[in-house]
């Protein structure tokens, strides 16, 4: 199973995600389009995997006016916030549960994202939850 996440780096909030049982690029594009219908980042950071270097992905970002940022070779720490999220997901959800099938895995990830965004305090946010930080930022931008 493959998981694509869109995470707001400021607040650590998981904006959207998609799970797929294949590595075809469609699930990434579906997730991006869904997320962009609600909000758009100024910059989209990713690694240099084939999902993020293909023409459809790059054209979608360009069409939406989103700048592309890709981690450089040997620059694993460029994406540290996202990698930290994946570590938390694995140790707090995936490794603790024996998901019997893809449907159960999807349900488990959905519960974890809800927990992560709304209940899990973050040390980097001084104990706040990602949704609190995200909402505060939106309110500041609206003022």
Secondary structure, DSSP 8 states (H G I E B T S, - for coil): -EEEEEE-TTT--EEEEEEESS--THHHHHHHHHHHTT---SEEEE-S-HHHHSHHHHHHHHHHT-EEEE--TT-GGGGHHHHHHHHHHIIIIITT----SHHHHHHHHHHHHHHHHHT---GGGTT--HHHHHHHHHHHHH-
